[in-house]
Amino acid sequence: MHFDHPELDRRTLLRAGLGAAAVAVVGSELALPGAARAAAGADLDWIISCAEWGARPPADPLSISAIATNKIIVHHMAFPNVTDYSEEHAKQLARDCQDLHLDGNKWSDTGQHFTVSRGGYVLEGRHGSLERLAAGDRQMISAHCPGENGRAIGIENEGTYVSDTPPQQLLDSLVKLCTTICTQYGLHAHDIFGHWDFRATLCPGATFYREFPALRRRVFAALGTDLADVPARRWPDIWRFVGGPVVRVAQYLLAYRGYPVPVTGVFDANTVAAVQDWQYRNGIPVDVDATLTAPTWETLAPELGKDATGVPVSAVQFMLNSKGYAEVAVTGEYDHVTKKALQDLQGLHGLDPNGKVGTTTWCALVGGVVRQSFREG
């Protein structure tokens, strides 16, 4: 996580233009135009502000992103799963987290925008995040996910959820917070992702990640979204400044299509060139940042039946294994263990658990969101 101030998130710089990437913040006072201040009117009293939990001042001036917010990224904190669910503990949690980020990571402030305690208390993380949420127009540039710090709202959830499930109080508050963020920023339930959809990390934990389809459904219901307004598939928009398992899957598929791309999970120059060449050859707009757009994914990912073998099957097995299906081995052979894991994943996302890997299953597999996951029953 190196895209903290003073080096701004490179996506923000590249997308917005170097000269207008951010609005400066002095200390915790935002340099906002009067119109933006006047727009603040949401009832956010249930979120504990930095001042209320006793935050230290930022170590450096913070900045406001000049590009639009387009997603929420959910994390676990890898902190102990404590049984103290009190408000005082939640405030101490926020102080401990800020101390770690300021003194240990040498960041300018708390890395995430908001924190949810195991007792269900919601706290402001990075200074200015609550005011930006109230205005709903731009976010604080953060430090929770390199490559996404200028356009993704980061939420840290107290605890470690590799094998444990978050308590109900936390999940209920997370739903409320995500619903509020979606309302204020014009986002949707299908814009909620996990940290490991963009980085090589165990966060948000395999057990927590299994709760994401249900989390999205609850936010979807709270927002009153019409199913017809949900895209058939919302793919993770990975690009050349992110990394991790999803990048590795893309590299497997590029290699399958004949490109000499090393399968490393690092979005290197070979991967950039291969993505852009694939886009050009398939009549897809070539993205300057090699973003795997929806048409890119949907032409790249092959349909796999029960007799499939080779590199695409290895890609499926790698992703299943990285998402908590530890029994799945990367062999390139579509064995019974792989099929059972795939059927379980399909069931979580409301898909027919047939064990086949069509376009929609590929989307769910790589961390995307599919319309079927929002259907009742």
Helices and strands as residue ranges (DSSP letters): H 10-16, G 18-20, E 22-26, E 29-30, H 34-39, E 47-48, H 50-53, E 63-65, E 71-76, H 87-99, I 100-104, E 114-116, E 122-124, H 129-135, E 152-157, H 168-185, G 189-191, E 192-194, G 195-197, H 206-209, H 212-223, G 227-229, E 233-234, H 245-256, H 269-281, H 294-300, H 311-322, H 336-348, H 359-365, E 369-370, G 371-374
